[in-house]
Amino acid sequence: MLTLPPSKLPQVGTTIFTVMSRLAAECGAINLSQGFPDFDPPSRLLDLVTEKMRAGINQYAPMSGWPALLEAVAGKVRDLYGCVVDPQSAVTITSGATEALFCAVHAVVRPGDEVILLEPAYDSYQPAVELAGGRTVRVPLLRPGFGVDWDRVRTAVTARTRLLIVNSPHNPTGAVFAPSDLDALEDVLRDNDVLVLADEVYEHMVFDGRPHLSLLGRPALADRSFVVSSFGKTYHCTGWKVGYCVAPPALTGEFRKVHQFVQFAVAAPMQAAFAQFLVDCPGHAHALADFYQSKRDRFRDLLAATPLRAVPAAGTYFQLAEYSAVSRLPDVEFARWLTREIGVAAIPVSVFSTAPTEERVVRFCFAKNDATLDAAGARLSQLGVAGGLR
Ligand SMILES: Cc1ncc(COP(=O)(O)O)c(C=O)c1O
């Protein structure tokens, strides 16, 4: 009998996103759990991918990325955030933001290093840190509003801190950074060598006229940060898994040493198509905030007719809802019950935290056709009637 070595990630099972999507399919529930749209990418982008394949762009792309796409990303961060970078040495195209997050962590985190996470936190950060031999130090976000407790972050920094991971707009809470957050972050980093990994995959989904405050817009932060984004989120094609990382050349050099052995190169026709689409159709990204804001508002109006209480959501395509008027069940059980009995799947928010929580909050994804949202709203409006206080 073969004896397997102990698991390197003993706490990790199947992610809640897979579990809830599977349960939704089994129950015929409307799936507002996992974060992906139920509508297509722009048809011009689909045509471009086919055109690029037909034009023979089907072999390995360059390791760092399709040159025209590197240029397009550099142009975008210059135009939006005033950040001038050399596309050849500061931009890398990755297999989704997930790969970029993994490579950034592995580029700099060594055994014994500490990495500060703000909790609740997206689920891929912790395993990446653990596989690199690092240790996560968690700082809870403040309630209500899920702002960052910068004093606690400052206290959490030690001589062993290698990296601080931030995420704005924030999954799962929808909170976004204000200028004061970037001021505080600059202040926290002033007298140390702590690096930053900024997960900005929802950069084009900031609502109510507010701008997205990228770390790339602050030279003092850009100089020590990996800034990660995702074409999947912006262009409604999460299944293509294309993202990117912008970082100063010294950090990018280390990042690419990992990337070239994790992924080597990203799907060439998709990269060539994005390169052209970004230049030909910049309006898509610019219109995204309005597009998702109207979906947010529609979904919040639907929730207003239910006993669920929508938490303010300034960005992302997620809406948190507090359910204590409906049930006393812990959120994991409530999410399962909601899927089975009411026919709407959501994600329990406690899975984004390691600390136990008494909060009664679930996360819905509103990146859905209006008809899907309306149908979910109709089912959720049954809550008061069908659910009772459990
Ligand atoms: C905060 C956050 N970061 C990263 C990702 C991963 O992005 P990608 O699909 O491009 O790998 C997601 C996807 O849900 C996310 O919500």
The ligand as an SDF file (V2000), in Angstrom:
LIG
                    3D

 16 16  0  0  0  0  0  0  0  0999 V2000
  -11.3550   39.3050   -5.4740 C   0  0  0  0  0  0  0  0  0  0  0  0
  -11.0690   38.3420   -6.5800 C   0  0  0  0  0  0  0  0  0  0  0  0
   -9.8090   38.1670   -6.9690 N   0  0  0  0  0  0  0  0  0  0  0  0
   -9.4870   37.3130   -7.9620 C   0  0  0  0  0  0  0  0  0  0  0  0
  -10.4630   36.5900   -8.6210 C   0  0  0  0  0  0  0  0  0  0  0  0
  -10.0520   35.6250   -9.7020 C   0  0  0  0  0  0  0  0  0  0  0  0
  -10.1460   36.2090  -10.9690 O   0  0  0  0  0  0  0  0  0  0  0  0
   -9.9000   35.3470  -12.2820 P   0  0  0  0  0  0  0  0  0  0  0  0
  -11.1820   34.6530  -12.6150 O   0  0  0  0  0  0  0  0  0  0  0  0
   -9.4800   36.3300  -13.3230 O   0  0  0  0  0  0  0  0  0  0  0  0
   -8.8250   34.3550  -11.9810 O   0  0  0  0  0  0  0  0  0  0  0  0
  -11.7930   36.7340   -8.2360 C   0  0  0  0  0  0  0  0  0  0  0  0
  -12.8460   35.9300   -8.8820 C   0  0  0  0  0  0  0  0  0  0  0  0
  -13.9360   35.7500   -8.3820 O   0  0  0  0  0  0  0  0  0  0  0  0
  -12.1120   37.6390   -7.1990 C   0  0  0  0  0  0  0  0  0  0  0  0
  -13.3710   37.8280   -6.7870 O   0  0  0  0  0  0  0  0  0  0  0  0
  1  2  1  0
  2  3  1  0
  2 15  2  0
  3  4  2  0
  4  5  1  0
  5  6  1  0
  5 12  2  0
  6  7  1  0
  7  8  1  0
  8  9  2  0
  8 10  1  0
  8 11  1  0
 12 13  1  0
 12 15  1  0
 13 14  2  0
 15 16  1  0
M  END
$$$$
